[in-house]
């Protein structure tokens, strides 16, 4: 079993965390902030859907299915190391 390349997914997950943490943007432009969050979430969904499900660790797959994105990112970072 090969290990899929999670770099694009990890980048999107980190971007999502950055968007969530950007309180200044949220306070200044709530609609724009929400749009950014939706866009990155849709990208995460698309990247997740493109992964070879049968090759994914069951715990990691669970994180993605439940949208536990912090845990999914931690899993990627731990697995890459």
N, C-alpha and C positions, 0 to 999 in steps of 0.2 A: 504494500500500500504506500503510495506516495503522499507526501505532505503538501497540501495545496498552498498556493501563495496567498497569504492573508494581508499583504502589504496595503493594498487599496482599501480593504475593509477596515484595517486598523487606522489608516489615515482618516477615513470617514467617521469612525467612532471617536477619534480624537477631536475632529472638527465639531462633532455634535456636542461634546463636552465643552468646547470653547464657546460655542453659540449659547449654550445654557448658562455659562458663567459670565457672559457679556451683559451684565445688568445695566450698564450705561446705554447700550443700544436698545435694550428692552424698554428702559424708562423713557428714552428719547423717541423711539419709533416702535411701538409695540407690534404694529401690523407687519412692519419689515422684519422685525426679529422673529415673529412667528413664521413668516414666509421662509426665512433662512432655515429655521428648525425643521419645517416640513420638507424643504428641498433636501437637506442632508439626511433626514430620516428615510425619504424615498430612495436616495442613493444607497443607503445601508440595506434597505429591503431588496433592491435590485442586485447588489453585490452578494448578499446572502443567498438569494434565489439561484444565483449562478454557480454556487459551490456544489461540489459532488457530494450530495447528501449521504450516500452509502459509505463514503470515506471519512466522514466527520466523526470526531469523538462524540459519543452520546451526550456527555455533559455540556460540551460546547454547543452542540445542536440545540439542546434544551435552553441554553442562555439566549440563543438567537430567536428561537420560537417564542420565548416569554418576553422578549425584548429587554432582557437584563444586560444592557449594553456595557455597563461598567464591568460586569463579570466577564463578558465576552472579550473585552479588550484585555483584561487582566490575564485571561486564559491564553490569548494570542501572545502576549508579552512573555509569559512564563514558558510557553512552548517554544518560542523562538530562541530562548536563551540557553 
